[in-house]
Amino acid sequence: MDNAVVIKGSKNGITVFLDKDMPFDELLKNVSDKFKNASKFFNNANMAIAFNGRTLLPDEEKKILDVISDVSELNIVCVLDENGDMNRICEEAVKKALDSVEKHIEKEEIKPQPQCMFYKGTLRSGQVFEADGSVVILGDVNPGGKVIAKGNVIVLGNLKGNIFAGVDGNENAFVVALEMNPMQIKIGDIIARSSDAGAKIAKSKNKAKVLEPKIAYVYDQNIYIEDLEQNALDDIIVE
């Protein structure tokens, strides 16, 4: 029945008219279909809701509210008694909810989520690029240039500067570069300078020539630089 569930809106809220004779399970499916089809119109709106046409038990009301929450982007701030002054109560309820969210944001420090950031261009001497997650550099890192990241660092160019990956102590971070000639690499708390890192290439005993690209990672409290091949990737732990 197309008219088993009817949604009507006002400036501050919505009223849902429910068929009083339909079996509840069937009515619940109609509610789901109706709000799913209308979800794009709500767009994370904060609204009050009222039910009309049918007396709902507390458990039935909860099931309807759960379905609406699952299938739509509507944020229900309160459930109203249709006998009240709907516009006035809606205004107060929505305002109270918004004020509460704003105060919560002011009091609580919101930490940025780790993400992969991109930098296009050459990092020259004296330039520093910092990120809360991993970094992809679409260019070179010249001597004196520096990349500081909580995650991994990938340089699609010539790495000749300084890299600090896993700055929060994450020694599972790694550094990849098409040309690996760093002044210094630090992963977690492990540091290797150009001469130090070069000595660690000996871990790949069967390699007679240098291949590009390369990967730097921590193993047994040392930073190793190897050709970026499957045997090196097998030693990498991804968190």
TASUL-V200316 format. One record per backbone hydrogen bond with DSSP energy under -1.0 kcal/mol. CO is the residue of the C=O (numbers start at 1). NH is the residue of the N-H. If there is no record, write none. Layout:
# TASUL-V200316
co & nh
CO & NH
CO & NH
This chain:
# TASUL-V200316
co & nh
1 & 4
4 & 19
6 & 17
8 & 15
12 & 48
13 & 10
14 & 50
15 & 8
16 & 52
17 & 6
23 & 27
24 & 28
25 & 29
26 & 30
27 & 31
28 & 32
29 & 33
30 & 34
31 & 35
32 & 36
33 & 37
34 & 38
38 & 41
39 & 42
39 & 43
45 & 75
47 & 77
48 & 14
49 & 80
50 & 16
52 & 18
57 & 61
58 & 62
59 & 63
60 & 64
61 & 65
62 & 66
63 & 67
64 & 68
65 & 69
66 & 70
67 & 71
68 & 72
75 & 47
78 & 49
81 & 84
84 & 86
85 & 89
86 & 90
87 & 91
88 & 92
89 & 93
90 & 94
91 & 95
92 & 96
93 & 97
94 & 98
95 & 99
96 & 100
97 & 101
98 & 102
99 & 103
100 & 104
101 & 105
102 & 106
103 & 107
104 & 108
117 & 136
119 & 138
123 & 142
124 & 127
127 & 146
129 & 148
131 & 150
133 & 151
134 & 117
135 & 154
136 & 119
137 & 139
137 & 156
138 & 121
140 & 123
141 & 160
142 & 145
144 & 126
145 & 162
146 & 129
147 & 164
148 & 131
149 & 167
151 & 166
152 & 135
153 & 176
154 & 137
155 & 157
155 & 178
157 & 179
158 & 141
159 & 181
161 & 183
161 & 184
162 & 147
163 & 186
164 & 149
165 & 188
166 & 169
169 & 171
170 & 173
174 & 153
175 & 216
176 & 155
177 & 214
179 & 159
183 & 194
184 & 163
185 & 192
186 & 165
187 & 190
190 & 187
192 & 185
193 & 197
194 & 198
195 & 199
198 & 201
199 & 202
200 & 203
201 & 204
203 & 205
204 & 207
213 & 228
214 & 177
215 & 226
216 & 175
217 & 224
219 & 222
222 & 219
224 & 217
226 & 215
227 & 229
229 & 233
230 & 234
232 & 235
233 & 236
